[in-house]
Amino acid sequence: MPGAPNHPTSADDRVPVVVFVCRWNHGVRRRPSREHPSPHHIQQCRSEHTRQPTASHVPHRTHQAGRLAQGAALPATGAPRHTFRTGHTRPVAWRKEQLSRLRALLVENREAIADALHEDLRKSRDEVEGLEIGGTLREVDTYLEHLDAWLTPQPAAVPGSFPNGTAARTQLDPLGVVLVISAWNYPVNLLLVPVAGALAAGNAVVVKPAEYAAATSALLTRLLVHYLDNDAVAVVQGGAEETTLLLAQPFDHIFYTGNGTVGRVVMSAAAAHLTPVTLELGGKSPVFVDRDADLRVVAERLARTKFINAGQTCVAPDYVLADRQTAKSLETELIQAVHALFGSDPQLADAYGRIINERHFDRLTALLHAGRIVTGGQSERGDRYIAPTVLADIRPDDPVMREEIFGPILPILIVADLDEAITFIKDRDKPLALYAFTGNDTTRQRLGAETSSGGLNFGLPMYHLSVTDLPFGGVGASGQGNYHGRYSIETFSHRKAVLDVPLA
């Protein structure tokens, strides 16, 4: 999922494949993101990349692109293109069959999926069921229930100057072949939800799982090949090299979840083919806490949504804005809320996850030195563990405020009032979400009217994701386009205008 768009040294490798990034040991090597890849740089990635998947981890039907020259057609993308052109994916019966198979993939492999996610991120069974498997099943079931209605052509009014009997309508046509590039923090949900939407819209799909979540990526690759129509769905595993080659191919839509740095690269590559893109990025999602809020409830809901998946969630609360007295009282409540969730030692709690890798661990622990630690602050590199941490006395120019945190660190900043909070938010990139705890209707109205964000939640952060009738997506630096429910069908379809004028 998302990373800070303007800071290349931030969480920019949370996406499984970072284009133009060659990794060795725990370092990175970058070229300017606006350049197009050359064979020379692809060769550099080949020689310096040390974590190529082995053949034993890749089913025989997937394709490793490491030995292809730039610009060569990937066999993995050729079959879906041919299949789409035959009309094979257009019938609603085929779409529903694929959705039903995707549902079976999740239901029949619950334990294997949970084990893989535990290996990658130490996710608890409850989190896997609720956010990874359960969230994906809700989307699939929504498509199965409403697809017929959503695909029904919509009549359009015809001016009276047209001949009698003239009819007009719009109809949804599938786009063609969709490339889905997933992220590692929710490697099941963030891969399969857009895949389900693309299939429901009648497209063929090329899937790029999250490389950093290696166990989950390998499992999903095997399962997708086993359950879905291999003529219409192709899976490509690998790293930067494979993704660079994928992006050189013509697609009809690219759906990318990740950070702004790589998002710019994806968008630049897509422009060469005039390919539309959906970019699910991120940024720093603020929380405004009003002085009239019940701080016990605020703290419980903040702790629950901030520290799930060890803070590695694109729409997690990133920082808190409150007046001095409210902030001080909130500190005490947050200490108690963290203890209630994870006990006296969160490292021993089954419900508390781990940082994806040592590089992210090092980046996050470097952010712990700002301000004053209210609770947490402990870490263990060998276990990739960072305690749920709340920081106070934070200044706007502290390192923790210069990038999306994407980890279990929650800074609290002091503002004088709502006016200063709104100014603070508007002075920064538009966030993926804005959260507020307030009982004041005027405050609600002002936040809705005077700020811009992908989503706006009052009283409970993050949970707009679980409402399938709401679109999910960013604005500005936090992304473009949206999906979930019927909005996925719109994203992966072309709404075609049809006019029928009688000849006599």
Rosetta blueprint (number, residue, H / E / L):
1 M L
2 P L
3 G L
4 A L
5 P L
6 N L
7 H L
8 P L
9 T L
10 S L
11 A L
12 D L
13 D L
14 R L
15 V L
16 P L
17 V L
18 V L
19 V L
20 F L
21 V E
22 C E
23 R E
24 W E
25 N L
26 H L
27 G E
28 V E
29 R E
30 R E
31 R L
32 P L
33 S L
34 R L
35 E L
36 H L
37 P L
38 S L
39 P H
40 H H
41 H H
42 I H
43 Q H
44 Q H
45 C H
46 R H
47 S H
48 E H
49 H L
50 T L
51 R L
52 Q L
53 P L
54 T L
55 A H
56 S H
57 H H
58 V L
59 P L
60 H L
61 R L
62 T L
63 H L
64 Q L
65 A L
66 G L
67 R L
68 L L
69 A L
70 Q L
71 G L
72 A L
73 A L
74 L L
75 P H
76 A H
77 T H
78 G H
79 A H
80 P H
81 R H
82 H H
83 T H
84 F H
85 R H
86 T L
87 G L
88 H L
89 T L
90 R L
91 P L
92 V H
93 A H
94 W H
95 R H
96 K H
97 E H
98 Q H
99 L H
100 S H
101 R H
102 L H
103 R H
104 A H
105 L H
106 L H
107 V H
108 E H
109 N L
110 R H
111 E H
112 A H
113 I H
114 A H
115 D H
116 A H
117 L H
118 H H
119 E H
120 D H
121 L H
122 R L
123 K L
124 S L
125 R H
126 D H
127 E H
128 V H
129 E H
130 G H
131 L H
132 E H
133 I H
134 G H
135 G H
136 T H
137 L H
138 R H
139 E H
140 V H
141 D H
142 T H
143 Y H
144 L H
145 E H
146 H H
147 L H
148 D H
149 A H
150 W H
151 L H
152 T L
153 P L
154 Q E
155 P E
156 A E
157 A L
158 V L
159 P L
160 G L
161 S L
162 F L
163 P L
164 N L
165 G L
166 T L
167 A E
168 A E
169 R E
170 T E
171 Q E
172 L E
173 D E
174 P E
175 L L
176 G L
177 V E
178 V E
179 L E
180 V E
181 I E
182 S L
183 A L
184 W L
185 N L
186 Y L
187 P L
188 V L
189 N H
190 L H
191 L H
192 L H
193 V H
194 P H
195 V H
196 A H
197 G H
198 A H
199 L H
200 A H
201 A L
202 G L
203 N L
204 A E
205 V E
206 V E
207 V E
208 K E
209 P L
210 A L
211 E L
212 Y L
213 A L
214 A H
215 A H
216 T H
217 S H
218 A H
219 L H
220 L H
221 T H
222 R H
223 L H
224 L H
225 V H
226 H H
227 Y H
228 L L
229 D L
230 N L
231 D L
232 A L
233 V E
234 A E
235 V E
236 V L
237 Q L
238 G L
239 G L
240 A H
241 E H
242 E H
243 T H
244 T H
245 L H
246 L H
247 L H
248 A L
249 Q L
250 P L
251 F L
252 D L
253 H E
254 I E
255 F E
256 Y E
257 T E
258 G L
259 N L
260 G H
261 T H
262 V H
263 G H
264 R H
265 V H
266 V H
267 M H
268 S H
269 A H
270 A H
271 A H
272 A L
273 H L
274 L L
275 T L
276 P L
277 V E
278 T E
279 L E
280 E E
281 L L
282 G L
283 G L
284 K L
285 S L
286 P E
287 V E
288 F E
289 V E
290 D L
291 R L
292 D L
293 A L
294 D L
295 L H
296 R H
297 V H
298 V H
299 A H
300 E H
301 R H
302 L H
303 A H
304 R H
305 T H
306 K H
307 F H
308 I H
309 N H
310 A H
311 G H
312 Q L
313 T L
314 C L
315 V L
316 A L
317 P L
318 D L
319 Y E
320 V E
321 L E
322 A E
323 D L
324 R H
325 Q H
326 T H
327 A H
328 K H
329 S H
330 L H
331 E H
332 T H
333 E H
334 L H
335 I H
336 Q H
337 A H
338 V H
339 H H
340 A H
341 L H
342 F H
343 G L
344 S L
345 D L
346 P H
347 Q H
348 L H
349 A L
350 D L
351 A L
352 Y L
353 G L
354 R L
355 I L
356 I L
357 N L
358 E H
359 R H
360 H H
361 F H
362 D H
363 R H
364 L H
365 T H
366 A H
367 L H
368 L H
369 H H
370 A L
371 G L
372 R E
373 I E
374 V E
375 T E
376 G L
377 G L
378 Q L
379 S E
380 E E
381 R H
382 G H
383 D H
384 R L
385 Y E
386 I E
387 A L
388 P L
389 T E
390 V E
391 L E
392 A E
393 D L
394 I L
395 R L
396 P L
397 D L
398 D L
399 P H
400 V H
401 M H
402 R L
403 E L
404 E L
405 I L
406 F L
407 G L
408 P L
409 I E
410 L E
411 P E
412 I E
413 L E
414 I E
415 V L
416 A L
417 D L
418 L H
419 D H
420 E H
421 A H
422 I H
423 T H
424 F H
425 I H
426 K H
427 D L
428 R L
429 D L
430 K L
431 P L
432 L L
433 A E
434 L E
435 Y E
436 A E
437 F E
438 T L
439 G L
440 N L
441 D H
442 T H
443 T H
444 R H
445 Q H
446 R H
447 L H
448 G H
449 A H
450 E H
451 T L
452 S L
453 S L
454 G L
455 G E
456 L E
457 N E
458 F E
459 G L
460 L L
461 P L
462 M L
463 Y H
464 H H
465 L H
466 S H
467 V L
468 T L
469 D L
470 L L
471 P L
472 F E
473 G L
474 G L
475 V L
476 G H
477 A H
478 S H
479 G E
480 Q E
481 G L
482 N L
483 Y E
484 H L
485 G L
486 R H
487 Y H
488 S H
489 I H
490 E H
491 T H
492 F L
493 S E
494 H E
495 R E
496 K E
497 A E
498 V E
499 L E
500 D E
501 V L
502 P L
503 L L
504 A L
